[in-house]
Amino acid sequence: MARVRMYTTRWCPYCIAARELLGRLGADYEDIDVGADPALRAEMERLSGRRTVPQIWVGSRHIGGFDDMDELHRQGRLEPLLAAGERGGE
C-alpha cells in the first residue's frame, strides 16, 4: 500500500473526516500535527502551496485536502492510488 502523509490539526473537522475515510479504507497514514508547531505548518505550506489543513500526499503525489481526496474516492480513483504501492517521498 502507498505511503500516505497528512498535515493536520487535531480539531479540524476535515482532518477528522480524512482520518475516518482512510481508516475505513484500511490505509496506514502518517499524521503530522501542525497545530502547535509553526515550523511544521511552514513546511506544509512550502510543500503544498496551501495554508489550509489537511494537506494529503499519497506516495509522492500531493492530492490536496479532504474535499480533493473525497472526490477521488467518489470517482473510484483513490483506492487504486492507495494500492499502487508507491512509497515515494516529497
Secondary structure, DSSP 8 states (H G I E B T S, - for coil): ---EEEEE-SS-HHHHHHHHHHHHTT--EEEEE-TT-HHHHHHHHHHHS--SS-EEEETTEEEESHHHHHHHHHTT-HHHHHHT------
